[in-house]
């Protein structure tokens, strides 16, 4: 059973930074695609950033140039460095893992990020 545990959310002023972490309890972590979604109140969940097993990253247009996704396969952890935060970045951020073998998606419990103006 895959478990994903997020940390690093919180309250920050506009223009500030936060780093989210997601630790995975799974074998063959390095083979799985990882990423982050977010969901604001009343909105649909949207992709923020993803990173493949080979380290290729993709980003939502709204966060390009401000957010950076990375992974540490030895620690089985994926990170989301968020800089120049804006109030519209306020949401619950969810870590996800897509299994390279079964293509099943797994989700973390979410961590709240609140950006005040």
Buried (B, 14 or more C-beta within 10 A) or exposed (E): EBEBBBBBBEEBEEEBEBBBBBBBEBEEBBBBBBBBBBBBEEEEBEBBBBBBBEEEBEBBEEBEEBBBBBBEBEEBBBBBBBBEBBEEBBBBBBBBBBBBEEEEEBBBEBBEBBBEE
